Amino acid sequence: MADLPKIDIEGSSEPAIALALLRIIMDASKDKETHDRDWILSTYADCLAVVGGAEIDYGEEEEKAEEA
């Protein structure tokens, strides 16, 4: 996989912070996932929601608890 492009993020607005969070997630998962357009936009939307104070529930934690 090619290296991710260098992105300089400036500012402390919610969109800028969400973009920085997206970049951290992409760096952490670049060996595990394909970062296609849909993944990037969906993940950025999740980042923006979280930065705005929303809690995102993916249901994975509940599924693991039920299996145990």
N, C-alpha and C positions, 0 to 999 in steps of 0.2 A: 504494500500500500504506500502511496506517496505521502510525504510529510504534509501535515496540515499547513495551510498558508499562515503567514505571520499576520496577526491582527493586533494593532495597537488600539487599546480601549482607553478612552479618556472620559473623565466626568464621573459624577456620582448619581446620575439620574437612574430611575428604575430600569429603563431599557438598557443602559450601559452596564449596570450591575448584572442584569439577566444575561447579557451577551458574554460577560466575563465568566459567569457560572456555566453557561453553555460550553464555553471554551474549555473549562476545567473538566466537564463531563466528557467532552469529545477526546481530550487528551487521555483521560483515564480509561476510556472504552475503545480506543482506536484499534486494538488488536482483537476485540471481541465482536464488534458490530460493524455493519456497513452503514456509513453515514450518507444516506441518499437524501434527496430533497425533502421528502415527507418526514423522515426521521428528524432532520435538522429543524424544520419548521414546528413540528409537534413538540420537540424537546425545548425549543426556545419559548414556545407558548407556555409550557409547564414552568420553565425558569422565571418567566415574567410574572406568572401567577403567584409563584412562591415568594418572589421578591416583594410582591404587592401584599403579602400576608396570607394568601390562601394556603390551605393544606391539601396536598394531592394524595389521594388514596388509590393505589394501584391494585388493591385486593390481594397482592402477593403475600403479605404478612398474615392476613386472615386465612388464606388457603394453607399456609404452612402450619398455622396453629391448629386447624381442623384436622390435618393429616397426622399430627403428633399424638 
